[in-house]
Amino acid sequence: MFKNKTALITGSNRGIGLAIVKEFSKHGCNIISCVRKINDETRKQFEKISSEFKNDIKVYEMELEKISSNQAILEKVLLENEKIDILVNNAGINHTALFLMTKIEKIREIFEVNFFSNLILTQKILKKMIKQKKGSIINIASNAAQESDSGRSGYAASKSALITLTKVLSKELGSLGIRVNAVAPGLTETRMMKDGLSDKILQETLNKIPLKRAANPEEIAKLVSFLGSDLSSYITGEVINITGGY
C-alpha cells in the first residue's frame, strides 16, 4: 500500500503516533520519525519495528514548542530526505483547567505545539510535495474541538484552529494533487488520557460513548493509514470523527 513511499510523523514515540509508525511500516512505508527526545528506549523500539517490517526509519529530535525560533532541524530533515509523500501532524499537548484559572502563557504554549508548529512544519514539507505534484497531509485534531467541553478552552481552540487550517489548505492545494484531511479522535487509551483525566471524569465520559470503551491507538492508526494511502484518493478537506459514537 505504501511501497516506495515516505511518511513524516511527529510525536511518534508513543501512543497514537507510535501506532501510526507501526501501521505504516506494516504496509511498507519508510518513516521519518520526529520525537521530542531521543533515548536508548526510543532507538530500540524503532530498530525493532524496522527489523520486523524491513523498512527504513530515521529518527530526529524535534522540540515543537521551539520550532518557531529554531527551524534548523527542519532544514536538516529536508536536506537528508529526498521526498516526503505523507505528513502526519500528530504531536500535541493537553491541558484541562477552567478558563479563569488558565494563564495566557499556558494557552500560548498549547497553540505553539498544537497549531503553530504544525503550520510551520507543513509549510516546509509542502515545498517537496508541490514539486512531486502529489501528497497527503493528515492532521490529528480532536473531538474536543467540536464538543467544547468545560476546561478545554486552550486545547479545544488549538484543535479547532487545526481543523480550519485543514479545510483551507484542502482548497488551496487540491489542484496541485495534494490532499489534506483531519482525524478527530475521542477518548483513546494513551498516557495523555491517563494523566489528563480523573477516574470520575473518565467514567462519566465512558458512559457517554455508545461503544462503552475508549479507542485503542491502533484503531486510530488504521484510519490515518487509509487517509495517507491512495485508497482515499478522492477524499480531501474532511474531518473524520473516530469516537465510538460519542
C-alpha positions, 0 to 999 in steps of 0.5 A: 500500500505504501511501497516506495513511499515516505511518511513524516510523523511527529510525536511518534514515540508513543501512543497514537503516533507510535501506532501510526509508525507501526501501521505504516511500516506494516504496509511498507512505508519508510518513516521519518520519525520526529520525537521530542527526545531521543533515548536508548528506549526510543532507538530500540523500539524503532530498530525493532519495528524496522527489523520486523517490517524491513523498512527504513526509519530515521529518527530526529529530535524535534522540540515543537514548542521551539520550532518557531525560533529554531527551524534548523532541524527542519532544514536538516530533515529536508536536506537528508530526505529526498521526498516526503509523500505523507505528513502526519501532524500528530504531536500535541499537548493537553491541558484541562483547567477552567478558563479563569484559572488558565494563564495566557502563557499556558494557552500560548504554549498549547497553540505553539505545539498544537497549531503553530508548529504544525503550520510551520512544519507543513509549510516546509514539507509542502515545498517537496510535495508541490514539486512531486505534484502529489501528497497527503497531509493528515492532521490529528485534531480532536473531538474536543474541538467540536464538543467544547467541553468545560476546561478545554478552552486552550486545547479545544481552540488549538484543535479547532484552529487545526481543523480550519487550517485543514479545510483551507489548505484542502482548497488551496492545494487540491489542484496541485494533487495534494490532499489534506484531511483531519482525524478527530479522535475521542477518548483513546487509551494513551498516557495523555488520557491517563494523566489528563483525566480523573477516574470520575471524569473518565467514567462519566465520559465512558458512559457517554460513548455508545461503544462503552470503551475508549479507542485503542491507538491502533484503531486510530492508526488504521484510519490515518493509514487509509487517509495517507494511502491512495485508497482515499484518493478522492477524499480531501478537506474532511474531518473524520470523527473516530469516537465510538459514537460519542 
